[in-house]
């Protein structure tokens, strides 16, 4: 899969980590990206839930599938940027790409190692999602590298593509490489696609199972402006913080990860 092969360009993956720390964790970036995230979340929820539901009849839906698409849409906005995330073809490719990887992994666990290369290429390339994403990301990176550099963060795009570019510009001895920036963007998209949807699915399940918490949680959340919720760390929202932590304790994400397969016989004496 593109973006996951070891190379000497960034052997310790410091570029992606630095991009997230300096970009997404910064309060200024969060305040700038917040309105776009709110509108993206509302549109994604309406598209995945309300528009397809019939209020007059019971509707059976897959919570996991819904959460995967909603969280995937938010990830696309943060990682790929507003322009790419608003393109339906690119968004569908991003959502499909994050599904192709686990499917390929399950196949590779069952076959000999010498078949991993051709089989993984066949499975990943079958849907064409990876090709579409790489093409769109490359185009975006090339366009941004061709623009005059501006030190004013207010005019810079608020997404991981831009943050990776800014981090690479500050690294000594590093030349800006379109292919490497594209690969790291793709790896971030894949890495952020699985734990959050699973966790949100469990949160949704707990809210459905314990509806008595809905109103207190709404009252607590509405008592603070949305902008003030960032950085509180649960200090001013103890009920919300406790509900999320207890959900994580009852439904640990590690217990629902991709199944592993033993490759050697283990003897316990």
DAWO-V728600 format. One record per residue. N is the residue number from 1. RES is the residue in three letters. PHI is phi as a letter, one per 30 degrees, with the letter a starting at -180 (999 if undefined). D_LAST is the distance of its C-alpha to the last C-alpha in whole Angstrom. Layout:
N_RES_PHI_D_LAST, N_RES_PHI_D_LAST
This chain:
1_UNK_999_40, 2_UNK_d_43, 3_UNK_j_42, 4_UNK_b_38, 5_UNK_d_38, 6_UNK_d_38, 7_UNK_b_41, 8_UNK_d_42, 9_UNK_d_45, 10_UNK_b_43, 11_UNK_d_39, 12_UNK_c_38, 13_UNK_h_40, 14_UNK_d_42, 15_UNK_d_45, 16_UNK_d_44, 17_UNK_d_42, 18_UNK_d_46, 19_UNK_d_48, 20_UNK_d_46, 21_UNK_d_46, 22_UNK_d_50, 23_UNK_c_51, 24_UNK_d_49, 25_UNK_d_48, 26_UNK_d_52, 27_UNK_d_54, 28_UNK_d_57, 29_UNK_d_55, 30_UNK_d_54, 31_UNK_d_58, 32_UNK_d_59, 33_UNK_d_56, 34_UNK_e_56, 35_UNK_e_59, 36_UNK_d_58, 37_UNK_d_55, 38_UNK_d_56, 39_UNK_d_59, 40_UNK_d_56, 41_UNK_d_54, 42_UNK_d_56, 43_UNK_d_57, 44_UNK_d_54, 45_UNK_d_53, 46_UNK_d_57, 47_UNK_d_56, 48_UNK_d_53, 49_UNK_b_53, 50_UNK_d_57, 51_UNK_d_59, 52_UNK_c_57, 53_UNK_c_57, 54_UNK_c_59, 55_UNK_d_60, 56_UNK_d_62, 57_UNK_b_59, 58_UNK_d_55, 59_UNK_b_53, 60_UNK_c_49, 61_UNK_b_48, 62_UNK_c_44, 63_UNK_d_44, 64_UNK_d_41, 65_UNK_d_44, 66_UNK_d_46, 67_UNK_d_44, 68_UNK_d_43, 69_UNK_d_47, 70_UNK_d_48, 71_UNK_d_46, 72_UNK_d_46, 73_UNK_d_50, 74_UNK_d_49, 75_UNK_d_47, 76_UNK_d_50, 77_UNK_d_52, 78_UNK_d_51, 79_UNK_d_49, 80_UNK_d_52, 81_UNK_j_55, 82_UNK_d_57, 83_UNK_d_59, 84_UNK_d_56, 85_UNK_d_55, 86_UNK_d_58, 87_UNK_d_58, 88_UNK_e_57, 89_UNK_d_56, 90_UNK_d_54, 91_UNK_d_52, 92_UNK_d_51, 93_UNK_d_50, 94_UNK_d_48, 95_UNK_d_46, 96_UNK_d_45, 97_UNK_e_44, 98_UNK_d_41, 99_UNK_c_40, 100_UNK_d_40, 101_UNK_d_37, 102_UNK_d_35, 103_UNK_d_36, 104_UNK_d_36, 105_UNK_d_32, 106_UNK_d_31, 107_UNK_d_33, 108_UNK_d_31, 109_UNK_d_27, 110_UNK_c_28, 111_UNK_b_30, 112_UNK_d_29, 113_UNK_d_30, 114_UNK_d_33, 115_UNK_c_35, 116_UNK_d_34, 117_UNK_e_37, 118_UNK_d_40, 119_UNK_d_38, 120_UNK_d_38, 121_UNK_d_42, 122_UNK_d_43, 123_UNK_d_41, 124_UNK_d_42, 125_UNK_d_46, 126_UNK_d_46, 127_UNK_d_47, 128_UNK_i_49, 129_UNK_d_48, 130_UNK_d_47, 131_UNK_d_50, 132_UNK_d_52, 133_UNK_d_50, 134_UNK_d_50, 135_UNK_d_54, 136_UNK_d_55, 137_UNK_d_53, 138_UNK_e_55, 139_UNK_d_58, 140_UNK_d_58, 141_UNK_d_56, 142_UNK_d_59, 143_UNK_d_62, 144_UNK_d_60, 145_UNK_d_60, 146_UNK_d_64, 147_UNK_d_65, 148_UNK_d_67, 149_UNK_d_64, 150_UNK_b_65, 151_UNK_d_63, 152_UNK_d_64, 153_UNK_d_61, 154_UNK_d_63, 155_UNK_c_64, 156_UNK_d_61, 157_UNK_d_59, 158_UNK_c_56, 159_UNK_a_53, 160_UNK_d_50, 161_UNK_e_52, 162_UNK_d_54, 163_UNK_d_52, 164_UNK_d_50, 165_UNK_d_53, 166_UNK_d_55, 167_UNK_d_51, 168_UNK_d_52, 169_UNK_d_55, 170_UNK_c_54, 171_UNK_d_52, 172_UNK_d_53, 173_UNK_i_53, 174_UNK_c_52, 175_UNK_c_55, 176_UNK_d_55, 177_UNK_b_53, 178_UNK_d_54, 179_UNK_d_50, 180_UNK_d_48, 181_UNK_d_50, 182_UNK_d_49, 183_UNK_d_46, 184_UNK_d_45, 185_UNK_d_47, 186_UNK_d_45, 187_UNK_d_41, 188_UNK_d_42, 189_UNK_d_44, 190_UNK_d_40, 191_UNK_d_38, 192_UNK_c_40, 193_UNK_c_40, 194_UNK_b_37, 195_UNK_d_36, 196_UNK_d_39, 197_UNK_d_40, 198_UNK_d_37, 199_UNK_d_38, 200_UNK_d_41, 201_UNK_d_41, 202_UNK_d_39, 203_UNK_d_42, 204_UNK_d_44, 205_UNK_d_42, 206_UNK_d_42, 207_UNK_d_46, 208_UNK_d_46, 209_UNK_d_44, 210_UNK_b_46, 211_UNK_d_49, 212_UNK_d_51, 213_UNK_d_49, 214_UNK_d_51, 215_UNK_d_55, 216_UNK_e_53, 217_UNK_d_51, 218_UNK_d_54, 219_UNK_d_57, 220_UNK_d_54, 221_UNK_d_54, 222_UNK_d_58, 223_UNK_d_59, 224_UNK_b_58, 225_UNK_d_59, 226_UNK_e_57, 227_UNK_d_57, 228_UNK_d_56, 229_UNK_d_53, 230_UNK_d_52, 231_UNK_i_50, 232_UNK_d_50, 233_UNK_i_47, 234_UNK_i_47, 235_UNK_d_49, 236_UNK_c_52, 237_UNK_b_50, 238_UNK_d_48, 239_UNK_d_48, 240_UNK_d_47, 241_UNK_d_44, 242_UNK_d_42, 243_UNK_d_43, 244_UNK_d_41, 245_UNK_d_38, 246_UNK_d_38, 247_UNK_d_37, 248_UNK_d_35, 249_UNK_d_33, 250_UNK_d_33, 251_UNK_b_33, 252_UNK_d_30, 253_UNK_d_31, 254_UNK_e_28, 255_UNK_d_27, 256_UNK_c_29, 257_UNK_d_29, 258_UNK_e_29, 259_UNK_d_25, 260_UNK_c_23, 261_UNK_b_21, 262_UNK_d_18, 263_UNK_c_19, 264_UNK_b_16, 265_UNK_d_13, 266_UNK_c_10, 267_UNK_c_6, 268_UNK_c_4, 269_UNK_c_0
